[in-house]
Amino acid sequence: MKNAFFIAALAAAALPSMAQQVKYSVSGTGADNGKKVYLIDKLTDKAIDSTVVANGRFAFSGTASKDAFLAVNAEKKSWMTVFFNDGTPVTVNIGDSTLKGSPTNERLTKYDVEMDIPMRTLRAKIEKMGEAEIKAHEEELMGEMNKALAGQTAFANRIFNEERQSLIPLAFAELYFYDNGVEAYDKLVAERAPFASHPYLKKTRDEIARMLQPEDSPKTAFIGQPYTDLEMAAPDGTMHKVSELVGEGHWVLVDFWASWCGPCRAEMPNVVEAYGKYHDKGFEVVGISFDQKKEAWVKAIEQLQMPWMQLSDLKGWRCAAAPIYKVDAIPDNILISPQGIITNRALRGKALLNRLEAIFGE
């Protein structure tokens, strides 16, 4: 009993420090007069303070949890300037998203702006183009977008490595979990990374998990059930079935994608890597395309260097696979065991490699 009371007392004593409040002082420029500027708590995604711009300036102050992940957002602006509530006053320029504050917050802002440069450049380029010009350069623009997306993912992985001892990786956790799987959260906790106990990290992990495998989605109903066969044409016109590869010790990934899908193209290098690493051990892939134009489909197969079986009925979203597996967004996939049972769905990024490593070993 004494031990129980002692532990309870320790826990009670720890509560004030866990909920320690720190003063924030935020000022800035760059927003239009009369517009509102909000201070957002990224943990709840709700405004905890606001003010109105006057004479080109704004300011507000108050208290929030120590190291709370906060963001300044001006009315009708999509970009947010993020920072940690470490007690150092913050000055924000809404116009270029820069920030003056503690060394940690200044590095965070520098990283945030740097990571988005390729995507901002592409958006500015597209805004100057007419609809006909965009259509004429669609393939080129898609390639630039894929490169920008891949660059953002690589950037997030770099930050998690270089800033391991700071809170900064929290701001890039969404991309990190997309690429490394939500299982990466457990590793960060086990390694006791300084930011692993921050509630925003778990929030991000749970959001990505729901996005990739929502509990109320019909997709989860297929896990643990026998797969349903699909028969479609290959690029040369011959008909093939998924069942041609299932069984005989083979694990088969049925990959739902399309040439026009930017995220699909950005994801494909992960599938190519997995195929190259585990194909000789019994890993097979079948691509089911949601394309409508055969030329674009075939060209994408060549560009993305996908050596596995490719099938399509060229019906776009009316693809036969859509109602069978309730595919309402791509990229998507199912992993089928040698016994014909669907064991996983929506394996993206490093999550696919992690799953295959568990099956085949390194």
GUKEMI-635169 format. One record per residue (C-alpha): residue in one letter; residue number from 0; x, y, z. Coordinates in steps of 0.001 Angstrom, whole numbers. Example, Ala and Ser with C-alpha at 12.3 -4.5 7.8 and 13.67 -1.06 7.14 Angstrom:
# residues 2
> aa|i|X|Y|Z
> A|0|12300|-4500|7800
> S|1|13670|-1060|7140
This chain:
# residues 362
> aa|i|X|Y|Z
> M|0|0|0|0
> K|1|2827|2384|829
> N|2|4366|1729|-2565
> A|3|1031|2410|-4258
> F|4|607|5702|-2412
> F|5|4217|6649|-3193
> I|6|3746|5955|-6916
> A|7|472|7889|-6955
> A|8|2151|10827|-5257
> L|9|4944|10790|-7803
> A|10|2438|10742|-10649
> A|11|504|13640|-9138
> A|12|3714|15607|-8658
> A|13|4627|15035|-12290
> L|14|1356|16387|-13672
> P|15|2142|20104|-13315
> S|16|5426|19731|-15212
> M|17|3739|17711|-17962
> A|18|1157|20446|-18445
> Q|19|3599|23304|-17906
> Q|20|2363|26527|-19449
> V|21|4762|28827|-21280
> K|22|4082|32338|-22497
> Y|23|3954|32928|-26225
> S|24|4524|36301|-27845
> V|25|3836|36481|-31578
> S|26|4113|39525|-33810
> G|27|4407|39953|-37525
> T|28|3859|41671|-40842
> G|29|2850|40820|-44381
> A|30|-911|40413|-44093
> D|31|-3572|42809|-45415
> N|32|-5146|45358|-43107
> G|33|-8418|44219|-41627
> K|34|-7625|40531|-42166
> K|35|-7575|38142|-39245
> V|36|-4483|36242|-38196
> Y|37|-4900|33069|-36181
> L|38|-2667|31117|-33837
> I|39|-3391|27423|-34413
> D|40|-2611|24565|-32028
> K|41|-1530|21820|-34433
> L|42|-2462|19132|-31906
> T|43|-6152|20076|-32046
> D|44|-6095|22035|-35335
> K|45|-8058|24755|-33565
> A|46|-7338|28459|-33141
> I|47|-6264|29373|-29604
> D|48|-5815|33076|-30340
> S|49|-6512|35617|-33074
> T|50|-6083|39280|-33899
> V|51|-6800|41731|-36707
> V|52|-4067|43274|-38867
> A|53|-3727|47039|-38443
> N|54|-1189|49234|-40241
> G|55|313|46125|-41759
> R|56|1124|44599|-38374
> F|57|-335|42146|-35894
> A|58|546|40790|-32464
> F|59|-884|38552|-29783
> S|60|338|36924|-26590
> G|61|-851|34401|-24045
> T|62|106|30998|-22674
> A|63|143|27498|-24108
> S|64|1733|24175|-23213
> K|65|5514|24088|-23231
> D|66|6813|22999|-26647
> A|67|3294|23003|-28091
> F|68|3428|22799|-31889
> L|69|1783|26024|-33072
> A|70|1175|27748|-36394
> V|71|417|31281|-37566
> N|72|-2143|31441|-40357
> A|73|-3544|34563|-42017
> E|74|-7132|34709|-43247
> K|75|-7536|33202|-46760
> K|76|-3916|32015|-46798
> S|77|-3196|28297|-47232
> W|78|399|28453|-45980
> M|79|1085|28265|-42240
> T|80|4273|29259|-40446
> V|81|4919|26708|-37701
> F|82|6970|26935|-34515
> F|83|7366|25388|-31068
> N|84|6247|27270|-27980
> D|85|9644|27379|-26263
> G|86|9203|30771|-24574
> T|87|11215|32816|-27084
> P|88|9214|35597|-28788
> V|89|8404|34919|-32436
> T|90|8242|37398|-35326
> V|91|6561|36177|-38512
> N|92|6572|37564|-42043
> I|93|3352|36267|-43597
> G|94|4532|37330|-47056
> D|95|7463|34934|-47332
> S|96|6689|32604|-44392
> T|97|9959|33424|-42623
> L|98|10296|33589|-38859
> K|99|12612|35079|-36257
> G|100|12821|33352|-32892
> S|101|14829|30683|-31119
> P|102|17542|28806|-33071
> T|103|15297|25717|-33204
> N|104|12335|27626|-34615
> E|105|14481|29477|-37134
> R|106|15934|26174|-38377
> L|107|12436|24698|-38551
> T|108|11193|27576|-40709
> K|109|14246|27367|-42964
> Y|110|13637|23646|-43505
> D|111|9908|24142|-44102
> V|112|10461|26797|-46761
> E|113|13351|24891|-48357
> M|114|11354|21676|-48687
> D|115|8498|23417|-50482
> I|116|10601|25348|-53038
> P|117|10267|22779|-55881
> M|118|6500|22483|-55397
> R|119|6038|26257|-55167
> T|120|8089|26709|-58332
> L|121|5931|24149|-60137
> R|122|2686|25758|-58921
> A|123|3880|29173|-60126
> K|124|4793|27678|-63504
> I|125|1371|26052|-63925
> E|126|-445|29262|-62913
> K|127|1158|31050|-65865
> M|128|59|28403|-68356
> G|129|-3233|28190|-70177
> E|130|-5387|25076|-70207
> A|131|-4221|24038|-73695
> E|132|-558|24506|-72756
> I|133|-997|22488|-69593
> K|134|-2573|19652|-71582
> A|135|233|19758|-74150
> H|136|2871|19492|-71423
> E|137|922|17174|-69144
> E|138|3540|14432|-69117
> E|139|6380|16859|-68429
> L|140|4447|18528|-65601
> M|141|3561|15157|-64094
> G|142|7231|14231|-64110
> E|143|8119|17471|-62325
> M|144|5424|16842|-59740
> N|145|6646|13295|-59112
> K|146|10172|14611|-58674
> A|147|8966|17279|-56227
> L|148|6965|14732|-54203
> A|149|9903|12331|-54068
> G|150|12133|15223|-53017
> Q|151|9816|16115|-50134
> T|152|9849|12520|-48887
> A|153|13640|12345|-49074
> F|154|13830|15693|-47289
> A|155|11658|14428|-44419
> N|156|13824|11322|-44021
> R|157|16917|13528|-43918
> I|158|15425|15742|-41207
> F|159|14571|12705|-39071
> N|160|18226|11702|-39308
> E|161|19979|15069|-38943
> E|162|17657|16617|-36327
> R|163|17220|13493|-34218
> Q|164|17970|15359|-30984
> S|165|15480|18199|-31500
> L|166|11728|18609|-31852
> I|167|12008|19589|-35517
> P|168|11203|16119|-36969
> L|169|7659|16501|-35604
> A|170|6888|18975|-38383
> F|171|7795|16376|-41026
> A|172|6235|13333|-39364
> E|173|3399|12965|-41878
> L|174|5768|12418|-44806
> Y|175|8024|10231|-42672
> F|176|5230|7854|-41661
> Y|177|3919|7738|-45226
> D|178|7322|6551|-46400
> N|179|8402|4392|-43472
> G|180|5032|3063|-42308
> V|181|3263|3817|-39056
> E|182|5355|1043|-37472
> A|183|8196|3584|-37470
> Y|184|6411|5260|-34539
> D|185|7098|2255|-32302
> K|186|10777|2363|-33230
> L|187|11024|6052|-32361
> V|188|9407|5412|-28979
> A|189|11674|2418|-28308
> E|190|14739|4468|-29226
> R|191|13516|7261|-26929
> A|192|13959|9938|-29529
> P|193|13572|13332|-27767
> F|194|10395|14102|-29721
> A|195|8848|10632|-29365
> S|196|6831|11558|-26263
> H|197|5328|14651|-27894
> P|198|1557|14113|-28363
> Y|199|1697|15507|-31915
> L|200|3796|12548|-33058
> K|201|1181|10018|-31972
> K|202|-1587|12158|-33444
> T|203|199|12139|-36819
> R|204|828|8403|-36618
> D|205|-2863|7719|-35930
> E|206|-4030|10049|-38720
> I|207|-1806|8338|-41287
> A|208|-2975|4927|-40068
> R|209|-6621|5944|-40518
> M|210|-5874|7420|-43926
> L|211|-4117|4314|-45196
> Q|212|-6385|1823|-43483
> P|213|-9493|3521|-42068
> E|214|-11302|1384|-39502
> D|215|-14708|2182|-40967
> S|216|-13626|1580|-44564
> P|217|-14986|-1390|-46531
> K|218|-11361|-2048|-47483
> T|219|-10576|-3568|-44091
> A|220|-13241|-6207|-44656
> F|221|-11061|-7913|-47277
> I|222|-8168|-8581|-44913
> G|223|-8268|-12206|-43834
> Q|224|-10555|-13223|-46698
> P|225|-9789|-15206|-49881
> Y|226|-9013|-13000|-52871
> T|227|-11333|-12656|-55859
> D|228|-9674|-13357|-59196
> L|229|-9357|-10674|-61878
> E|230|-8964|-11247|-65627
> M|231|-7850|-8467|-67958
> A|232|-5709|-7792|-71007
> A|233|-1969|-7214|-71024
> P|234|-524|-4463|-73258
> D|235|-103|-6988|-76091
> G|236|-3787|-7889|-75896
> T|237|-3417|-11349|-74347
> M|238|-5731|-12134|-71439
> H|239|-4292|-13007|-68031
> K|240|-5566|-13720|-64540
> V|241|-4152|-12813|-61144
> S|242|-4573|-16484|-60212
> E|243|-1751|-17378|-62620
> L|244|709|-16146|-59971
> V|245|-1014|-17025|-56690
> G|246|122|-20162|-54871
> E|247|3307|-22231|-55131
> G|248|4965|-20242|-52378
> H|249|4342|-16887|-54068
> W|250|3213|-13738|-52286
> V|251|1405|-11509|-54783
> L|252|928|-7760|-54578
> V|253|-2007|-6589|-56713
> D|254|-1156|-2940|-57339
> F|255|-3958|-544|-58364
> W|256|-2544|2478|-60199
> A|257|-2787|4695|-63319
> S|258|-397|6606|-65536
> W|259|-2217|9881|-64779
> C|260|-2007|9414|-60995
> G|261|848|11524|-59571
> P|262|967|9773|-56160
> C|263|965|6401|-57968
> R|264|3997|7393|-59996
> A|265|5714|8769|-56900
> E|266|5048|5490|-55071
> M|267|6249|3229|-57900
> P|268|10004|3377|-57065
> N|269|9159|1712|-53734
> V|270|7389|-1135|-55533
> V|271|10259|-1463|-58025
> E|272|12731|-1675|-55135
> A|273|10633|-4315|-53359
> Y|274|10272|-6365|-56538
> G|275|13996|-6261|-57234
> K|276|14851|-7292|-53695
> Y|277|12317|-10081|-53140
> H|278|11217|-11387|-56548
> D|279|13741|-14221|-56499
> K|280|12408|-15242|-53085
> G|281|8828|-15561|-54305
> F|282|7420|-12037|-54471
> E|283|5207|-11263|-57475
> V|284|3423|-8095|-58550
> V|285|404|-7613|-60819
> G|286|-341|-4068|-61911
> I|287|-4023|-3254|-62454
> S|288|-4243|47|-64289
> F|289|-7159|2473|-64036
> D|290|-6141|4055|-67341
> Q|291|-8388|4709|-70319
> K|292|-5751|5466|-72932
> K|293|-3591|2521|-73910
> E|294|-760|4674|-75222
> A|295|-382|6544|-71921
> W|296|-570|3269|-69961
> V|297|2126|1533|-72033
> K|298|4366|4595|-71994
> A|299|4161|4838|-68193
> I|300|5101|1150|-67823
> E|301|8261|1858|-69832
> Q|302|9065|5133|-68071
> L|303|8634|3720|-64562
> Q|304|10487|514|-65503
> M|305|7948|-1933|-64112
> P|306|8971|-5480|-65158
> W|307|5984|-7325|-63708
> M|308|2648|-8372|-65237
> Q|309|509|-5395|-66215
> L|310|-3241|-5679|-66866
> S|311|-6059|-3268|-67647
> D|312|-9536|-3149|-69152
> L|313|-8922|537|-69999
> K|314|-12169|1626|-68368
> G|315|-10741|4159|-65920
> W|316|-12768|4303|-62713
> R|317|-15190|1781|-64215
> C|318|-12375|-774|-64039
> A|319|-13687|-4205|-63029
> A|320|-11421|-4151|-59971
> A|321|-13127|-1061|-58503
> P|322|-16394|-2674|-57336
> I|323|-14773|-6015|-56489
> Y|324|-12227|-4475|-54103
> K|325|-13997|-1153|-53454
> V|326|-11118|838|-54900
> D|327|-12170|4462|-54481
> A|328|-8698|6024|-54493
> I|329|-5293|5158|-55905
> P|330|-2557|4182|-55292
> D|331|-3932|1153|-53495
> N|332|-2964|-2509|-53285
> I|333|-3657|-5866|-51685
> L|334|-1108|-8485|-50626
> I|335|-2152|-12111|-51223
> S|336|-543|-15035|-49389
> P|337|418|-18327|-51115
> Q|338|-2834|-19715|-49681
> G|339|-4858|-17055|-51514
> I|340|-5691|-14996|-48409
> I|341|-5516|-11193|-48399
> T|342|-3171|-10331|-45534
> N|343|-2575|-6604|-46026
> R|344|-3928|-3578|-47845
> A|345|-2542|-165|-48805
> L|346|1106|-1015|-48147
> R|347|2913|2170|-49144
> G|348|6456|3436|-48844
> K|349|8703|1559|-46461
> A|350|5659|-259|-45061
> L|351|5757|-2588|-48078
> L|352|9456|-3341|-47620
> N|353|8971|-3848|-43879
> R|354|6163|-6350|-44506
> L|355|8183|-8277|-47099
> E|356|11207|-8344|-44824
> A|357|9023|-9922|-42142
> I|358|7934|-12569|-44690
> F|359|11179|-13292|-46509
> G|360|13854|-11960|-44179
> E|361|16579|-9614|-45319
